[in-house]
Amino acid sequence: MGGHSHWANIKHKKGAADAKRGKAWTKCSREITIAAKLGGSGDPSSNPRLRKAMDDAKAVQMPADTIKRAIMRGTGELEGAAFEELTYEGYAPGGVALLIECTSDNRNRTRGEIHTIMSKNGGSLGAPNSVAWMFKAKGLIVVKKEGAPTEDEVMGAALDLGAEDFKSAGDSYEIYTAPNDLQKVKDGLAAKKITASSAEVAMIPDTVVSVGEADAPKVLKLLELLEALDDVKNVYGNYDIADSLLEKLAA
């Protein structure tokens, strides 16, 4: 699980720079539509995935009417593109396994874009389940240390609420839960005045690959290029990059 913490920190730190509003809204809108469709309801109180998608949309200041239209497309009250969920698997430089989650209205376009980026940046697409078996779905709640209670208090509260694991990583605490317990733990923490900076069901690697100075820039570049695609929802990798190397590359 440990390698994911580095990835999570990179992802959340670059979130502010990544928040080009149009792109963020596009991804949120697609997730809301799919959540409403698959959950069989436009009511967030009975559709946890939709509730999470709406929270994410509000966090990037998506207008309420845009959120409403996305829900209506999912429930069939409005016409719109038919999105489906796709997962691609492959490898980045250094033997790093990648799991790429997408929402797409054209699977041929999506696969073509991902294949092009992978092949031009030292990666390769793999067959279904070539790497998926290395990852497990876990709820991941990130709490910024600044403004939070002590580590013992946050950890105690999280474990009391049913969290499975807790880690201190850089400027954040990471709390891992069973996927179905994510919202319960997040809400329980909020009731104790412990606010999550992010909460998601993430694919966590069982084991990690140590990535050195030669391959780390290539891996990070490939992740950035993939995440920049509108069709790409999440990119997960089983790599471990030393904090000192990350700081050097970020300088």
Secondary structure, 3 states (H helix, E strand, C coil): CHHHHHHHHHHHHCHHHHCCHHHHHHHHHHHHHHHHHHHCCCCHHHCHHHHHHHHHHHHCCCCHHHHHHHHHHHHCCCCCCCCEEEEEEEEEHHHEEEEEEEEECCHHHHHHHHHHHHHHCCCEEECCCCCHHHEEEEEEEEEECCCCCCHHHHHHHHHHCCCCEEEEECCEEEEEECHHHHHHHHHHHHHCCCCCCEEEEEEEECCCEECCCCCHHHHHHHHHHHHCCCCEEEEEECEECCHHHHHHHHC
